[in-house]
Amino acid sequence: MEILTALLPLIFPLGIIIFIIVFVIRTIRKIERRAEERLKLEREKSAILHQQMNEINNRMTNIEKMLKEVD
C-alpha cells in the first residue's frame, strides 16, 4: 500500500499527459478527415464545372458553325 501511495504522485501526471496526447491525436485525425472530405467535394465540384465548360464550349462551336453556314 505504501508503494501505491508513493507512486500515485508519479502516476497521476503521467495519466494526464497520456490523456492530453490521446486528445491531440484524435483532434488531429478529425481535422484531417474534414480536410479530406472538403478536398473530395472540391474535386467533385471541379469535375462538374469542367464538364459544364466543355458542354458550353461544344454549344458555342455548334453556334459558330451554324452562323458560318448562314453567311
CNS distance restraints for C-alpha pairs under 8 A (distance, minus, plus):
assign (resid   1 and name CA) (resid   5 and name CA) 6.45 0.50 0.50
assign (resid   2 and name CA) (resid   6 and name CA) 6.02 0.50 0.50
assign (resid   3 and name CA) (resid   7 and name CA) 6.07 0.50 0.50
assign (resid   4 and name CA) (resid   8 and name CA) 5.94 0.50 0.50
assign (resid   5 and name CA) (resid   9 and name CA) 7.61 0.50 0.50
assign (resid   6 and name CA) (resid  10 and name CA) 7.98 0.50 0.50
assign (resid   7 and name CA) (resid  11 and name CA) 6.06 0.50 0.50
assign (resid   8 and name CA) (resid  12 and name CA) 6.00 0.50 0.50
assign (resid   9 and name CA) (resid  13 and name CA) 7.01 0.50 0.50
assign (resid  10 and name CA) (resid  14 and name CA) 6.41 0.50 0.50
assign (resid  11 and name CA) (resid  15 and name CA) 6.03 0.50 0.50
assign (resid  12 and name CA) (resid  16 and name CA) 6.36 0.50 0.50
assign (resid  13 and name CA) (resid  17 and name CA) 6.17 0.50 0.50
assign (resid  14 and name CA) (resid  18 and name CA) 6.18 0.50 0.50
assign (resid  15 and name CA) (resid  19 and name CA) 6.09 0.50 0.50
assign (resid  16 and name CA) (resid  20 and name CA) 6.18 0.50 0.50
assign (resid  17 and name CA) (resid  21 and name CA) 6.21 0.50 0.50
assign (resid  18 and name CA) (resid  22 and name CA) 6.17 0.50 0.50
assign (resid  19 and name CA) (resid  23 and name CA) 6.10 0.50 0.50
assign (resid  20 and name CA) (resid  24 and name CA) 6.12 0.50 0.50
assign (resid  21 and name CA) (resid  25 and name CA) 6.18 0.50 0.50
assign (resid  22 and name CA) (resid  26 and name CA) 6.16 0.50 0.50
assign (resid  23 and name CA) (resid  27 and name CA) 6.13 0.50 0.50
assign (resid  24 and name CA) (resid  28 and name CA) 6.13 0.50 0.50
assign (resid  25 and name CA) (resid  29 and name CA) 6.21 0.50 0.50
assign (resid  26 and name CA) (resid  30 and name CA) 6.16 0.50 0.50
assign (resid  27 and name CA) (resid  31 and name CA) 6.22 0.50 0.50
assign (resid  28 and name CA) (resid  32 and name CA) 6.14 0.50 0.50
assign (resid  29 and name CA) (resid  33 and name CA) 6.16 0.50 0.50
assign (resid  30 and name CA) (resid  34 and name CA) 6.30 0.50 0.50
assign (resid  31 and name CA) (resid  35 and name CA) 6.16 0.50 0.50
assign (resid  32 and name CA) (resid  36 and name CA) 6.10 0.50 0.50
assign (resid  33 and name CA) (resid  37 and name CA) 6.16 0.50 0.50
assign (resid  34 and name CA) (resid  38 and name CA) 6.17 0.50 0.50
assign (resid  35 and name CA) (resid  39 and name CA) 6.10 0.50 0.50
assign (resid  36 and name CA) (resid  40 and name CA) 6.11 0.50 0.50
assign (resid  37 and name CA) (resid  41 and name CA) 6.24 0.50 0.50
assign (resid  38 and name CA) (resid  42 and name CA) 6.12 0.50 0.50
assign (resid  39 and name CA) (resid  43 and name CA) 6.16 0.50 0.50
assign (resid  40 and name CA) (resid  44 and name CA) 6.29 0.50 0.50
assign (resid  41 and name CA) (resid  45 and name CA) 6.14 0.50 0.50
assign (resid  42 and name CA) (resid  46 and name CA) 6.01 0.50 0.50
assign (resid  43 and name CA) (resid  47 and name CA) 6.13 0.50 0.50
assign (resid  44 and name CA) (resid  48 and name CA) 6.24 0.50 0.50
assign (resid  45 and name CA) (resid  49 and name CA) 6.14 0.50 0.50
assign (resid  46 and name CA) (resid  50 and name CA) 6.05 0.50 0.50
assign (resid  47 and name CA) (resid  51 and name CA) 6.18 0.50 0.50
assign (resid  48 and name CA) (resid  52 and name CA) 6.18 0.50 0.50
assign (resid  49 and name CA) (resid  53 and name CA) 6.10 0.50 0.50
assign (resid  50 and name CA) (resid  54 and name CA) 6.26 0.50 0.50
assign (resid  51 and name CA) (resid  55 and name CA) 6.29 0.50 0.50
assign (resid  52 and name CA) (resid  56 and name CA) 6.18 0.50 0.50
assign (resid  53 and name CA) (resid  57 and name CA) 6.01 0.50 0.50
assign (resid  54 and name CA) (resid  58 and name CA) 6.13 0.50 0.50
assign (resid  55 and name CA) (resid  59 and name CA) 6.22 0.50 0.50
assign (resid  56 and name CA) (resid  60 and name CA) 6.13 0.50 0.50
assign (resid  57 and name CA) (resid  61 and name CA) 6.17 0.50 0.50
assign (resid  58 and name CA) (resid  62 and name CA) 6.23 0.50 0.50
assign (resid  59 and name CA) (resid  63 and name CA) 6.16 0.50 0.50
assign (resid  60 and name CA) (resid  64 and name CA) 6.11 0.50 0.50
assign (resid  61 and name CA) (resid  65 and name CA) 6.22 0.50 0.50
assign (resid  62 and name CA) (resid  66 and name CA) 6.20 0.50 0.50
assign (resid  63 and name CA) (resid  67 and name CA) 6.15 0.50 0.50
assign (resid  64 and name CA) (resid  68 and name CA) 6.17 0.50 0.50
assign (resid  65 and name CA) (resid  69 and name CA) 6.19 0.50 0.50
assign (resid  66 and name CA) (resid  70 and name CA) 6.28 0.50 0.50
assign (resid  67 and name CA) (resid  71 and name CA) 6.40 0.50 0.50
